[in-house]
Each structure stands twice: as structure tokens, then as C-alpha cells.
Amino acid sequence: MKIRRLPVFVFLLFVFLFVIENQSFAQFERVNYGFKIGLNALSTIRYNTFYAGDTTSGGSYTNKNGYLIGAFFRVNYSQLFLQPEATWSYHQQGCGFMIPNANNSSTFLLRSLDIDMDALNANLLLGCSIIKNKPYLFDAYIGASLKWTYKIRYKINDEQIYSGKSDFLCYAGIIGFSVNISKLYFDFRYELNQPNTNLDFNKIPGIPEAYRGVFLEKNENVLSFSIGMMF
């Protein structure tokens, strides 16, 4: 994963040099466009584990950092703006759950599952410029997101990797704020998913029989920070 971080440092160096040389103020145009890169982290607020329909104890989860790359354009009208976006996201998560012990049916064994996900987001934001005093701009916004998770990889106990379904759609609400310094753009947001990110192990192709019957009831919100340019 260290290789993925190299473009981030190159990008930040480019942004620093660009802002020093360019003193125009993109936020006062009627229409803006831009791009951004950043980090994200899943925020799990509800997590329950089941086996064959029965609740099991000992479940746990670990949220890890992911990455995002996106592009957007903005239509301004006085203090308000409308901002459509397209974003690619990479998410990581660790989940712990229990399965019956094959040698003793009255006991359970703890197992771990690592999940990697690649997704495409289509977002629409409605925002308001609270501070609009060049070269500074401070915006707050709300919006909606439609996410298509087109690739999922599961790894159980650091052993074999299994591919999941590639047509998973979910939706989310968005709340956040952004800051502009000249053309330099910072974005902080929180995506609130409806409880539609549950995981049924019966739907994972090729998974061993011992894991069929496991069901994870979870809700994954997303906290993200990104930096970019707005023209």
C-alpha cells in the first residue's frame, strides 16, 4: 500500500507550487470545476453477528484507512451552489465473528475477515457559501450519494481470498464543509448510509461450508478528508 501514497506527495508538491504562482480566485466564477484526492475511513456504528439466524457473541470490527479520487463541477448562484461529483473509493475493514466448533458443537471459534472494496460514487451536493471573501471561501453543504461497489475481496484469517458480488448498490446522505484558499480546495465530509451494508456469507462464492450461515448486521458510515484544486 506504500506505493499508493507516492502520488499523494507528488500532488501536494504540485499544489504548493501552483498556488504560489497563481493568484487568481476560482471561487468567484459562475461555474467552477475541480479534482481532489484524499483518505477515507469506515465508521461502523452498528455491528451484530449471527449464525444460522441466532445471535452470537464475541463479534468485533476494525476500521482502516482507504483512499479516494474524484472530480466535480460547481454551479454558483449568489451564496448557493449545486455540485455534482464522480468519485472512486477504496475501503478496508476487518470483521470478527464466531462459528461452531466442528469438534464440540457446544462451543464457538473466533474467526476474522478482512474486506477490501472498490466503489464508484455519484454525488449531488447543495451548499451555501458562509464566508466568501477572496482569497478565502468557507462552504457548508448537504447532499446524497449513490455508490456502486463493483469489486469486493474477502480474506478469512489471512488465508484464501474470495471475491464477492460485483453489483452492490447502496445510497447515503452527505453532510460536510469545504475550504478554499485561492484555488486550493479542502473538503471534510461524513456519509450516512442507510442500514443496507449487511453481509450474508451465503452470498460469497466459494466460501467454505463452515462459514455458511454467518450473517453480519452492520451499518458503515464514511468519514473522509480530501485536498484538490478548484478552477
Beta strands, then each sheet from edge to edge (+ up, - down):
strand 1: 31-51
strand 2: 54-56
strand 3: 60-77
strand 4: 80-101
strand 5: 104-133
strand 6: 136-156
strand 7: 161-163
strand 8: 168-181
strand 9: 184-193
strand 10: 199-200
strand 11: 214-230
sheet 1: 2+ 1- 3+ 4- 5+ 6- 7+
sheet 2: 2+ 1- 11+ 9- 8+
sheet 3: 2+ 1- 11+ 10-
end
